[in-house]
Amino acid sequence: MNTLIFRTVAPFLTALMVLFSLFVLLRGHNEPGGGFIGGLIAVSAFAIYGIANGIAAVRKALWFHPMTISAFGLFIAAIAGLMSIFFAVPFMTGLWVYPVILGVEIPLSSVMLFDTGVYLVVVGAITSIALALEAEEDA
C-alpha cells in the first residue's frame, strides 16, 4: 500500500498521531492514559510513516537511535523513582511541586516524570523492533 495518496497523507497523519500521543501522555497521571499507551500511539505513527516512506525516513525523523531514546527514558523513570529517597519517603512515592509561571500555578510531579520515561522507553524499544523487522523484510 504505497499509493500517492497514502504517501501524501502519511506525514500529516503522523504529526497528528504524535500530537495525540503527547496529549494522552500529559493527561495520563490524572485520568486514563499515560506513558505506555501514549508511546504505543507514537510508535503507530512512526509505523505509518515508515510504511509510506521507508525506514530511512523514519530513522532520519527520529534524530536519535531508537535504543538511545529507550535508554534515556529508562534513566528518567529511574530518576523519578529515586527522587523519593532524597525526601525520606517510600520508593516511587509521588512528589509534587507547584511553581508559578506567568501568574499561573502549574502542578508538576514525579509521576509525570515517570510517565515520560515510560513513554520514551516504549517509543524507543518498539520502534527499534519495528525498524529491525522492516529492515529484514527489505533485505
N, CA and C of each residue as an Amber inpcrd file, in Angstrom:
protein
   417
   0.8490000  -1.1840000   0.0000000   0.0000000   0.0000000   0.0000000
   0.8850000   1.2330000   0.0000000   1.4070000   1.5500000  -1.1360000
   2.3070000   2.6850000  -1.2550000   1.8060000   3.6260000  -2.3450000
   0.5610000   4.0290000  -2.2230000  -0.0430000   4.8960000  -3.2250000
   0.3820000   6.3430000  -3.0080000   0.1570000   7.1500000  -3.9980000
   0.4840000   8.5710000  -3.9150000  -0.3210000   9.2450000  -2.8010000
  -1.5780000   8.9020000  -2.6740000  -2.4240000   9.4940000  -1.6420000
  -1.8850000   9.1430000  -0.2520000  -1.5190000   7.8780000  -0.0460000
  -1.0060000   7.4450000   1.2500000   0.3080000   8.1540000   1.5860000
   1.2080000   8.2560000   0.6100000   2.4870000   8.9360000   0.8470000
   2.2860000  10.4170000   1.1240000   1.2490000  11.0090000   0.5530000
   0.9640000  12.4250000   0.7730000   0.3450000  12.6660000   2.1420000
  -0.5450000  11.7830000   2.5470000  -1.2630000  11.9590000   3.8030000
  -0.4420000  11.5060000   5.0130000   0.4780000  10.5750000   4.8230000
   1.2200000   9.9710000   5.9350000   1.9430000  10.9860000   6.8300000
   2.6460000  11.9820000   6.3110000   3.3000000  12.9360000   7.2170000
   2.3240000  13.7190000   8.0910000   1.1880000  14.0900000   7.5310000
   0.1870000  14.8190000   8.3120000  -0.4510000  13.9220000   9.3680000
  -0.7450000  12.6960000   8.9770000  -1.3160000  11.7320000   9.9210000
  -0.3200000  11.4090000  11.0320000   0.9430000  11.2930000  10.6730000
   1.9900000  11.0320000  11.6680000   2.0670000  12.1680000  12.6770000
   2.0890000  13.3970000  12.1800000   2.1550000  14.5510000  13.0800000
   0.9370000  14.6080000  14.0010000  -0.2310000  14.3510000  13.4700000
  -1.4490000  14.3590000  14.2710000  -1.4260000  13.2640000  15.3310000
  -0.9540000  12.0690000  14.9600000  -0.9070000  10.9600000  15.9190000
   0.1330000  11.2070000  17.0110000   1.2840000  11.7830000  16.6620000
   2.2900000  12.0970000  17.6830000   1.7530000  13.1660000  18.6310000
   1.0690000  14.1520000  18.1080000   0.4570000  15.1790000  18.9510000
  -0.5840000  14.5570000  19.8880000  -1.3960000  13.6440000  19.3800000
  -2.3850000  12.9730000  20.2120000  -1.7010000  12.1000000  21.2620000
  -0.5870000  11.4650000  20.9040000   0.1300000  10.6380000  21.8810000
   0.6650000  11.4980000  23.0210000   1.1050000  12.7190000  22.7050000
   1.5580000  13.6310000  23.7630000   0.3930000  14.0720000  24.6530000
  -0.7780000  14.2720000  24.0480000  -1.9750000  14.5960000  24.8290000
  -2.3110000  13.4610000  25.7950000  -2.2760000  12.2210000  25.3020000
  -2.5620000  11.0590000  26.1530000  -1.5230000  10.9450000  27.2610000
  -0.2600000  11.2050000  26.9380000   0.7980000  11.1880000  27.9470000
   0.5440000  12.2210000  29.0230000   0.2290000  13.4430000  28.6460000
   0.0930000  14.5280000  29.6130000  -1.1430000  14.4150000  30.4880000
  -2.1750000  13.7820000  30.0180000  -3.3580000  13.6430000  30.8680000
  -3.3320000  12.3550000  31.6640000  -2.3410000  11.5090000  31.4180000
  -2.3240000  10.1650000  31.9850000  -2.1360000  10.0650000  33.4770000
  -1.5060000  11.0370000  34.1210000  -1.3130000  10.8920000  35.5550000
  -2.5350000  11.3390000  36.3570000  -3.5200000  11.9290000  35.6910000
  -4.7610000  12.3120000  36.3620000  -5.9640000  11.5060000  35.8850000
  -5.9360000  11.0250000  34.6690000  -7.0390000  10.3000000  34.0580000
  -6.4700000   9.1150000  33.2890000  -7.3240000   8.2650000  32.7170000
  -6.8000000   7.1290000  31.9470000  -5.8910000   7.5930000  30.8160000
  -4.8480000   6.8480000  30.6200000  -3.8350000   7.1860000  29.6230000
  -2.4770000   7.0930000  30.2840000  -1.5170000   7.7260000  29.7380000
  -0.2060000   7.7410000  30.3420000   0.8780000   7.3860000  29.3490000
   2.0400000   7.0640000  29.9050000   3.2120000   6.8470000  29.0900000
   3.1360000   5.6510000  28.1750000   2.5700000   4.5550000  28.6500000
   2.5740000   3.3430000  27.8440000   1.6830000   3.4780000  26.6200000
   0.4450000   3.8400000  26.8180000  -0.4720000   3.9350000  25.6820000
  -0.0900000   5.1040000  24.7800000   0.3980000   6.1900000  25.3610000
   0.8740000   7.3030000  24.5470000   2.0460000   6.8930000  23.6730000
   2.9590000   6.1030000  24.2330000   4.0900000   5.6060000  23.4630000
   3.6610000   4.6930000  22.3340000   2.6690000   3.8490000  22.5980000
   2.1760000   2.9570000  21.5360000   1.5290000   3.7350000  20.3980000
   0.8390000   4.8150000  20.7310000   0.2430000   5.6510000  19.6830000
   1.3450000   6.3070000  18.8490000   2.4020000   6.7820000  19.5030000
   3.5170000   7.3980000  18.7710000   4.2160000   6.3840000  17.8730000
   4.4070000   5.1670000  18.3730000   5.0380000   4.1240000  17.5640000
   4.1630000   3.7910000  16.3570000   2.8570000   3.7660000  16.5440000
   1.9490000   3.5340000  15.4210000   2.0990000   4.6270000  14.3620000
   2.2940000   5.8550000  14.8270000   2.5060000   6.9570000  13.8900000
   3.7860000   6.7480000  13.0930000   4.8590000   6.3520000  13.7750000
   6.1230000   6.1090000  13.0680000   6.0050000   4.9240000  12.1240000
   5.2020000   3.9380000  12.4950000   4.9960000   2.7810000  11.6160000
   4.2870000   3.2120000  10.3290000   3.2810000   4.0460000  10.4550000
   2.5830000   4.5490000   9.2730000   3.5400000   5.3440000   8.3890000
   4.3530000   6.1780000   9.0220000   5.3310000   6.9680000   8.2790000
   6.3470000   6.0550000   7.5860000   6.7440000   5.0010000   8.2730000
   7.7010000   4.0550000   7.6970000   7.1290000   3.2640000   6.5390000
   5.8780000   2.8780000   6.6430000   5.2340000   2.1580000   5.5450000
   5.1610000   3.0460000   4.2990000   4.8780000   4.3270000   4.5230000
   4.7390000   5.2460000   3.3970000   6.0770000   5.6540000   2.7910000
   7.0920000   5.8740000   3.6280000   8.3350000   6.4750000   3.1350000
   9.5850000   5.6260000   3.3250000   9.4790000   4.4920000   3.9830000
  10.6410000   3.6330000   4.1930000  11.3130000   3.8850000   5.5370000
  12.1550000   2.9160000   5.9300000  12.7640000   3.0080000   7.2670000
  13.8270000   4.0990000   7.3470000  14.4550000   4.4370000   6.2460000
  15.4590000   5.5050000   6.2750000  14.8150000   6.8340000   6.6640000
  13.6090000   7.0790000   6.1940000  12.8990000   8.3190000   6.5360000
  12.5380000   8.3520000   8.0130000  12.1610000   7.2020000   8.5690000
  11.8270000   7.1410000   9.9980000  13.0730000   7.3820000  10.8360000
  14.1790000   6.7470000  10.4770000  15.4310000   6.9520000  11.2200000
  15.8690000   8.4150000  11.1630000  15.6860000   9.0560000  10.0160000
  16.0370000  10.4720000   9.8880000  15.1060000  11.3490000  10.7240000
  13.8240000  11.0040000  10.7820000  12.8470000  11.7870000  11.5400000
  13.0700000  11.6790000  13.0450000  13.6190000  10.5550000  13.5150000
  13.8040000  10.3550000  14.9540000  15.0020000  11.1130000  15.5210000
  15.9720000  11.4760000  14.7390000  17.1940000  12.1760000  15.1360000
  18.1500000  11.2910000  15.9300000  17.6410000  10.4760000  16.8640000
  18.4680000   9.6060000  17.6940000  18.1340000   8.1530000  17.3850000
  19.0730000   7.2620000  17.6720000  18.8090000   5.8330000  17.5260000
  17.6980000   5.4520000  18.5050000  16.7620000   4.6060000  18.1020000
  15.6430000   4.2540000  18.9930000  16.0740000   3.6900000  20.3490000
  17.1530000   2.9280000  20.4000000  17.5810000   2.3820000  21.6940000
  18.1830000   3.4690000  22.5890000  18.7070000   4.5320000  22.0060000
  19.1630000   5.6800000  22.7970000  17.9660000   6.3700000  23.4410000
  16.8940000   6.5000000  22.6920000  15.6580000   7.0740000  23.2290000
  15.1500000   6.2120000  24.3820000  15.1730000   4.9060000  24.1890000
  14.7160000   3.9750000  25.2180000  15.5890000   4.0650000  26.4700000
  16.8920000   4.1300000  26.2940000  17.8010000   4.2190000  27.4440000
  17.5960000   5.5230000  28.2040000  17.3960000   6.6150000  27.4920000
  17.1410000   7.8930000  28.1490000  15.8280000   7.8540000  28.9330000
  14.8110000   7.2050000  28.3680000  13.5440000   7.0540000  29.0740000
  13.6880000   6.2270000  30.3450000  14.4870000   5.1690000  30.2710000
  14.7360000   4.3550000  31.4560000  15.4560000   5.1640000  32.5270000
  16.4030000   5.9900000  32.1170000  17.1150000   6.8630000  33.0500000
  16.1540000   7.8340000  33.7280000  15.2700000   8.4550000  32.9530000
  14.2950000   9.4020000  33.5110000  13.3570000   8.7030000  34.4880000
  12.8730000   7.5220000  34.1230000  11.9650000   6.7820000  35.0110000
  12.6720000   6.4010000  36.3100000  13.9320000   6.0080000  36.2170000
  14.6880000   5.6620000  37.4270000  14.9070000   6.8840000  38.3060000
  15.2070000   8.0160000  37.7030000  15.3720000   9.2580000  38.4710000
  14.0730000   9.6090000  39.1910000  12.9390000   9.4360000  38.5170000
  11.6400000   9.7400000  39.1360000  11.4090000   8.8630000  40.3590000
  11.8080000   7.6010000  40.2910000  11.6530000   6.7150000  41.4380000
  12.6320000   7.0080000  42.5460000  13.8660000   7.3230000  42.1830000
  14.9090000   7.5540000  43.1880000  14.7910000   8.9100000  43.8730000
  14.0440000   9.8380000  43.2780000  13.8590000  11.1430000  43.9120000
  13.2400000  11.0110000  45.2940000  12.3870000  10.0170000  45.4800000
  11.7080000   9.8560000  46.7680000  12.6870000   9.5250000  47.8930000
  13.8120000   8.8970000  47.5670000  14.8010000   8.5630000  48.5950000
  15.3460000   9.8260000  49.2490000  15.5460000  10.8700000  48.4590000
  16.0990000  12.1150000  48.9880000  15.1080000  12.8820000  49.8570000
  13.8300000  12.5250000  49.7800000  12.8110000  13.1730000  50.5990000
  12.3180000  12.2660000  51.7220000  13.0170000  11.1560000  51.9510000
  12.7360000  10.2200000  53.0470000  11.3030000   9.6970000  53.0220000
  10.8370000   9.3540000  51.8290000   9.5250000   8.7220000  51.6780000
   9.7400000   7.4060000  50.9420000   8.7750000   6.4990000  50.9670000
   8.9610000   5.2140000  50.2900000   9.2480000   5.3760000  48.7950000
   9.9410000   4.3690000  48.2510000  10.3220000   4.3580000  46.8430000
   9.1000000   4.5230000  45.9510000   9.2170000   5.3140000  44.9240000
   8.1810000   5.5930000  43.9250000   6.9930000   6.3810000  44.4820000
   7.1680000   7.0580000  45.5960000   6.1140000   7.9220000  46.1160000
   6.0420000   9.1800000  45.2510000   4.8420000   9.5740000  44.8940000
   4.6660000  10.7630000  44.0680000   5.0160000  12.0270000  44.8390000
   5.8600000  12.8510000  44.2410000   6.2570000  14.1300000  44.8280000
   5.7400000  15.2460000  43.9290000   5.2280000  16.3140000  44.5570000
   4.6080000  17.3920000  43.7990000   5.2590000  18.7260000  44.1180000
   5.4070000  19.5690000  43.1040000   5.8010000  20.9660000  43.2730000
   4.8010000  21.8070000  42.4920000   4.6160000  23.0460000  42.9480000
   3.6320000  23.9250000  42.3310000   4.2760000  25.2580000  41.9500000
   5.1000000  25.2960000  40.9060000   5.7030000  26.5760000  40.5090000
   4.6630000  27.4970000  39.8800000   4.8700000  28.7920000  40.0530000
   4.0010000  29.7830000  39.4270000   4.7490000  30.3570000  38.2290000
   4.1990000  30.1250000  37.0400000   4.8200000  30.5990000  35.8050000
   3.8470000  31.5490000  35.1200000   4.2770000  32.7860000  34.9460000
   3.4440000  33.8430000  34.3460000   2.1180000  33.9920000  35.0820000
   2.1630000  33.8900000  36.3900000   0.9770000  34.0680000  37.2170000
   0.0560000  32.8600000  37.2790000   0.4590000  31.7300000  36.7000000
  -0.3740000  30.5290000  36.6840000   0.3560000  29.4340000  37.4690000
  -0.3400000  28.8510000  38.4460000   0.2440000  27.7640000  39.2180000
   0.1480000  26.4630000  38.4120000   1.3080000  25.8260000  38.1910000
   1.3630000  24.6190000  37.3770000   1.8210000  23.4650000  38.2600000
   0.9520000  22.4590000  38.4810000   1.3770000  21.3130000  39.2930000
   2.2820000  20.3690000  38.4870000   3.4620000  20.1050000  38.9960000
   4.3990000  19.1710000  38.3830000   4.6760000  18.0570000  39.3810000
   4.8360000  16.8440000  38.8710000   5.0230000  15.7230000  39.7860000
   6.0740000  14.7540000  39.2780000   6.5690000  13.9440000  40.2010000
   7.4840000  12.8790000  39.8130000   6.7290000  11.7970000  39.0420000
   5.4290000  11.7280000  39.2290000   4.5950000  10.7790000  38.4750000
   4.6450000  11.1180000  36.9870000   4.5740000  12.4180000  36.6800000
   4.6520000  12.8540000  35.2830000   6.0230000  12.5400000  34.7000000
   7.0640000  12.7060000  35.5090000   8.4120000  12.3690000  35.0600000
   8.5290000  10.8740000  34.7740000   7.9430000  10.0510000  35.6280000
   7.9550000   8.6020000  35.4160000   7.1870000   8.2340000  34.1510000
   6.0160000   8.8320000  33.9550000   5.2260000   8.5650000  32.7500000
   5.9870000   8.9630000  31.4830000   6.7100000  10.0680000  31.5430000
   7.5110000  10.4910000  30.4000000   8.6130000   9.4770000  30.1120000
   9.2300000   8.9450000  31.1640000  10.2370000   7.9080000  30.9790000
   9.6610000   6.6550000  30.3410000   8.4870000   6.2320000  30.8010000
   7.8220000   5.0610000  30.2190000   7.4930000   5.3260000  28.7510000
   7.0150000   6.5130000  28.4530000   6.7050000   6.9050000  27.0740000
   7.9370000   6.7380000  26.1860000   9.0660000   7.2530000  26.6350000
  10.2860000   7.1750000  25.8320000  10.8010000   5.7430000  25.7120000
  10.6750000   4.9450000  26.7740000  11.0850000   3.5400000  26.7020000
  10.2480000   2.7990000  25.6630000   8.9510000   3.0030000  25.6960000
   8.0660000   2.3180000  24.7470000   8.3530000   2.7750000  23.3190000
   8.4760000   4.0890000  23.1160000   8.7570000   4.5990000  21.7720000
  10.0820000   4.0360000  21.2590000  11.1130000   4.0730000  22.0750000
  12.4160000   3.5930000  21.6360000  12.4520000   2.1040000  21.3710000
  11.9320000   1.3150000  22.3160000  12.0230000  -0.1410000  22.1880000
  11.1610000  -0.6820000  21.0550000   9.9230000  -0.2620000  20.9800000
   9.0230000  -0.8020000  19.9580000   9.4090000  -0.2810000  18.5740000
   9.8490000   0.9600000  18.4760000  10.3100000   1.4690000  17.1840000
  11.5450000   0.7090000  16.7230000  12.4370000   0.4140000  17.6520000
  13.6330000  -0.3540000  17.3050000  13.2670000  -1.7380000  16.7730000
  12.3140000  -2.3820000  17.4280000  11.8590000  -3.6980000  16.9780000
  11.2100000  -3.6010000  15.5990000  10.3420000  -2.6100000  15.4140000
   9.6470000  -2.4530000  14.1320000  10.6300000  -2.1540000  13.0020000
  11.6140000  -1.3070000  13.2630000  12.5900000  -0.9860000  12.2240000
  13.4620000  -2.1940000  11.8910000  13.7950000  -2.9820000  12.9020000
  14.5920000  -4.1890000  12.6500000  13.8030000  -5.1890000  11.8110000
  12.5300000  -5.3530000  12.1190000  11.6980000  -6.2690000  11.3340000
  11.5280000  -5.7740000   9.9050000  11.3500000  -4.4980000   9.7440000
  11.1990000  -3.9330000   8.4050000  12.4950000  -4.0440000   7.6160000
  13.6310000  -3.8830000   8.2840000  14.9300000  -3.9900000   7.5940000
  15.1540000  -5.4160000   7.1120000  14.7410000  -6.4080000   7.9220000
  14.8720000  -7.8130000   7.4930000  13.9870000  -8.0950000   6.2990000
  12.8160000  -7.4900000   6.2770000  11.8910000  -7.6870000   5.1620000
  12.4360000  -7.0950000   3.8810000  13.1400000  -5.9560000   3.9820000
  13.7090000  -5.3130000   2.7990000  14.9110000  -6.0740000   2.2440000
  15.6080000  -6.8130000   3.1020000  16.8370000  -7.4940000   2.6700000
  16.5910000  -8.6680000   1.7600000
